[in-house]
Structure formats: C-alpha cells, structure tokens
Amino acid sequence: MKLPRYELIAEKSLKVYEFISEGPKGQILKLIKFSETDLKDFYNFALGDKNLETGEIDDKVILIMETANRFWQRSLQPFTPLQT
C-alpha cells in the first residue's frame, strides 16, 4: 500500500521536526518535538502548529485529531529525515 507521506525536516538534534500540513485551511507549518523525561529512554511527544513568531509549538491551538491521525498514517513507515 502506497500512501502520501510528509516531507520532514529535522534539526541537528533529531528531536525537533517540521512539516507542512495541507487541508481546508491551506498549508500550515507543523512541529514535532521529542523531549526527554525523568524516565530513562522515555520521551514526551508533542505535535502542533508552529508559532511563526516564537518558532515553538503554539499550545493555544487545539490540535484536531484528524491531523494527528493523518500524520501517523503517513509517517509510521521508515523515513530519512532531512537535516537543516
């Protein structure tokens, strides 16, 4: 089965990725961020819109589960992140 995939751009740390989501509201820049937790080998996963002023995930935007589902469907296949 061949599904469309997002083109991910990774920071050098490989803990932050960005991609463009296309939908009814047009193109929206999204961020994925993996943050270490106090538990060994466990990370927090954050996914949301990129705030263009701060460069961070906009936590005031409600993430619609359809976007998250689409991301996982397109991205659970092995990928090679693009380095910035």
Secondary structure, DSSP 4 states (H G I P E B T S, - for coil): --------EE-TTSSEEEEEEEETTEEEEEEEEEEE-SSTT-EEEEEEEB-TTTSSB-TTSPPPHHHHHHHHHHHSS---PEE-
